[in-house]
Amino acid sequence: MSLIGRVNFRILYIYLLKTYNNICMYELIIKIYYKYLKIFWSIFVKIHLKLLGVKIGKNVTFFGFPLVNLGKNSEIILMDNVTLCSDSRFTQIGINHPVILKTSDNAKLIIGEDTGISGGTIYANKKVKIGNECLIGADVKIFDTNFHSLKALNRRHNTKQEDISSKEIIIEDNCFIGTGAIILKGSLVKKDTVIPAKAIVREKK
C-alpha cells in the first residue's frame, strides 16, 4: 500500500472510530434519559393521580402521563402491577394518544392486577370492570354508555340520564383485546377471550 493510501486509510479509520464513539455516547445518553424519565413518571404521575382521587395499588407502572377525569363520588381503581403506557416510545406499534380514564358521577372504573393498557380510552358512566392479566392493545376504546339519547326529539341537547342508555361492562381475566377494538355498553368479555384488532363488541341480546 502506498503512503497516500495508508494515510487515507488511517484518516478513514479515525473518522469511523470517532463516529462509532459518538453513536455509543448518544445511545448511552438516551438510555440515561429514559431511565430518569421513568423515575420521574413513577413519582409524579402517582402524586398527580392520587391528588385527583385515583386509588393506586402496588408496583403500578406509568409510561407518560395518562389523562384522567373523575366525576363526583366516582372511583378509579388501579390494582397491583397495572401498566399504563401513554408514550409511543415505550410500546411496539405506537399510540395515537395517552391513556384516557374518565368517569361520570357515582361511576366506578376498576383495572385488575397485572393488566396493561397502551393508549386506550375507558369511560365509565356506571361501571367498567377489567379483570386481571388482561392485554389492552393500542387505542382500544371501552365505554358503557351511548353518550347521547337515541330519541330523535332534541337529541342534540338532551342530557337527561334517563334518556341516555348505559349498562356496565365486564371484561374477565386474561383477555387480549387487539388494537383499535371498541367495547360497547353491556358487553361481557369472558375469561381468556381474544378480540381481533378493530373488532366491535356489543351486548348479546
C-alpha positions in Angstrom: 0.0 0.0 0.0 1.3 3.5 -0.9 2.0 6.1 1.7 -1.0 8.1 0.5 -3.2 5.0 0.7 -2.0 4.3 4.3 -2.7 7.9 5.3 -6.2 7.9 3.7 -7.0 4.5 5.4 -5.8 5.9 8.8 -8.0 9.1 8.3 -11.0 6.9 7.5 -10.3 4.6 10.5 -10.1 7.6 12.8 -13.3 9.0 11.4 -15.2 5.8 11.7 -13.9 5.3 15.3 -15.0 8.8 16.3 -18.4 8.2 14.6 -18.8 4.9 16.5 -17.8 6.5 19.8 -20.3 9.3 19.1 -23.0 6.8 18.4 -22.2 4.9 21.6 -22.2 8.1 23.6 -25.5 9.1 22.1 -27.1 5.7 22.9 -25.7 6.0 26.5 -27.3 9.5 26.9 -30.6 8.2 25.6 -30.5 5.2 28.0 -29.8 7.5 30.9 -32.5 10.0 29.8 -35.1 7.2 29.6 -34.1 5.8 33.0 -34.6 9.2 34.7 -37.8 9.7 32.7 -39.2 6.5 34.1 -38.2 7.6 37.6 -39.9 10.9 37.1 -43.1 9.3 35.9 -43.1 6.8 38.7 -43.0 9.6 41.3 -45.0 12.5 39.7 -47.7 10.6 37.8 -48.6 8.7 41.0 -48.7 12.0 43.0 -50.8 13.6 40.3 -53.4 10.8 40.1 -53.6 10.4 43.9 -54.4 14.1 44.2 -57.2 13.6 41.7 -58.5 10.7 43.8 -57.4 7.7 41.9 -56.7 4.6 44.1 -53.4 3.1 43.1 -52.1 -0.4 44.1 -48.5 -1.6 44.5 -45.9 -1.5 41.7 -48.1 0.3 39.2 -46.1 1.5 36.2 -46.6 4.6 34.1 -45.0 5.5 30.8 -46.1 9.1 30.3 -49.0 11.0 31.9 -52.5 9.5 31.4 -55.4 11.9 31.0 -57.8 11.3 34.0 -61.1 12.8 34.9 -63.3 11.7 37.8 -66.9 12.6 38.3 -68.3 13.4 41.7 -68.4 10.4 44.1 -66.9 8.2 41.4 -63.9 5.8 41.7 -61.0 4.8 39.5 -59.0 1.9 41.0 -55.7 0.6 39.6 -54.9 -2.7 41.1 -51.3 -4.0 41.8 -48.9 -4.3 38.9 -51.0 -2.4 36.4 -49.1 -0.8 33.5 -50.4 2.3 31.6 -48.5 3.3 28.5 -49.1 6.8 27.3 -45.9 7.3 25.3 -45.3 5.8 21.9 -41.6 5.3 22.6 -42.4 2.5 25.1 -44.8 0.4 23.0 -44.2 -1.6 19.9 -46.7 -0.1 17.4 -47.1 3.3 19.0 -50.3 5.0 20.2 -52.4 7.9 18.9 -52.9 9.5 22.3 -52.2 8.9 26.0 -54.3 6.5 28.1 -57.6 8.3 28.9 -59.6 7.3 32.0 -62.9 9.1 32.8 -65.9 8.5 35.0 -69.3 10.1 35.3 -70.7 11.0 38.7 -71.1 7.9 41.0 -69.5 5.6 38.5 -66.8 3.0 39.0 -63.8 2.0 36.9 -61.6 -0.9 38.0 -58.5 -2.1 36.3 -57.4 -5.5 37.6 -54.0 -6.8 38.7 -51.2 -7.1 36.1 -53.3 -5.6 33.3 -51.5 -3.5 30.7 -53.1 -0.7 28.6 -51.5 1.2 25.7 -53.1 4.5 24.8 -56.6 3.1 25.5 -59.8 5.2 26.2 -62.1 4.0 29.0 -65.2 5.8 30.0 -67.4 4.6 32.9 -70.9 6.1 33.2 -72.0 3.3 35.5 -69.3 0.6 35.9 -66.4 -0.8 33.8 -64.5 -3.7 35.4 -61.4 -5.1 33.7 -60.0 -8.3 35.1 -56.5 -9.5 36.0 -53.7 -10.1 33.5 -55.5 -8.5 30.5 -53.8 -7.1 27.5 -55.5 -4.0 26.1 -53.9 -3.1 22.8 -53.1 0.3 21.3 -56.0 2.8 21.0 -58.8 0.4 22.3 -62.0 2.2 23.3 -64.2 1.0 26.1 -67.4 2.8 27.1 -70.5 1.8 28.9 -72.9 4.5 27.6 -74.3 5.8 24.3 -73.4 9.4 25.5 -76.5 10.7 23.7 -80.2 9.9 23.6 -81.4 7.7 20.8 -84.7 9.5 20.8 -84.9 11.8 17.7 -86.6 14.7 19.5 -84.0 17.3 20.8 -81.2 14.6 20.6 -78.5 17.3 20.2 -79.3 18.9 23.6 -80.9 16.2 25.6 -78.8 15.5 28.6 -81.4 13.6 30.7 -79.7 10.5 32.1 -82.9 8.5 31.9 -82.9 9.0 28.1 -79.2 8.0 27.7 -78.7 4.2 27.7 -75.9 2.9 29.9 -75.0 -0.6 31.0 -71.9 -1.9 32.8 -69.1 -3.6 31.0 -67.3 -6.7 32.5 -64.0 -7.9 31.0 -62.9 -11.1 32.7 -59.3 -12.3 33.4 -56.6 -12.9 30.8 -58.4 -11.3 27.9 -56.4 -9.9 24.9 -58.1 -7.0 23.1 -56.5 -6.1 19.8 -55.5 -2.7 18.7 -58.3 -0.3 17.8 -61.1 -2.6 19.1 -64.3 -1.0 20.5 -66.1 -2.5 23.5 -69.7 -1.1 23.8 -72.1 -0.8 26.7 -73.4 -4.0 28.3 -70.5 -6.2 26.9 -69.4 -9.3 28.8 -65.9 -10.4 27.6 -65.3 -13.9 29.1 -62.1 -15.2 30.5 -59.2 -15.9 28.1 -61.1 -14.3 25.2 -59.1 -12.9 22.2 -60.7 -9.9 20.4 -59.2 -9.1 17.0 -57.9 -5.7 16.0 -60.6 -3.2 15.0 -63.4 -5.5 16.2 -66.6 -4.1 17.7 -68.0 -5.9 20.7 -71.6 -5.3 21.9 -74.1 -6.7 24.3 -75.7 -10.0 23.4 -79.4 -9.6 23.1 
